[in-house]
Amino acid sequence: MSFPGNRRQAAALPEWLTLGQAAKYLGVAQSTMRKWSDVGRVPAFYTPGGHRRYRRADLDNFLEQSGPGPGMGAYSRPSGPRVLIVDDDERVREYVRVNLESEGYTVREAGSAEEGLAVLQEESPDLILLDVMMPQVDGWEMLRRVQEHTGVGAIPVIMFSGKVEDQAGEAESRGAQGFIGKPFDPRSLIESTKQLLPV
């Protein structure tokens, strides 16, 4: 299944994208794209008929600039509830981050359980989004270590995985506050995050 914002599909896209194409490319709702255009976060151009068009290079630029940036040790924005995303798939992290930042969350990324645990030594997030399937140390082991370090339930954790069978029940029994299957529906991810951690 294709993943919104997947650069491998970029070659098939035209240089100028419609609102719908741009929203899919960034992995956000069309209403979010409109909002970002209106406040000037993403440059939009208008056709004589009043339709918005987005240059693909501007969208790539936006993704790069909205990322963690030079201060990799800090959350990418200074305000809003702090969410830590731990996943070895960079595209997934980027997709989730863009969606959550558009809702007002501050987001930090970790590409492995070890990196995620190192983040916890620096600063505790308000919520952890944790992939189950990762090399070396998997999500279940990281969850155990987080609980060992902070106490069960001290930091809410939402687990996610591409293998959905039986894992939702396992996540609950291990003390996680939620479970979401991949590929994501960003609305369900945002709703689950909002329920546990309102902005």
Secondary structure, 3 states (H helix, E strand, C coil): CCCCCCHHHHHHCCCEEEHHHHHHHHCCCHHHHHHHHHCCCCCCEECCCCCEEEEHHHHHHHHHHCCCCCCCCCCCCCCCCEEEEECCCHHHHHHHHHHHHHCCCEEEEECCHHHHHHHHHHCCCCEEEEECCCCCCCHHHHHHHHHHHHCCCCCCEEEEECCCCCHHHHHHHCCCCEEEECCCCHHHHHHHHHHHCCC
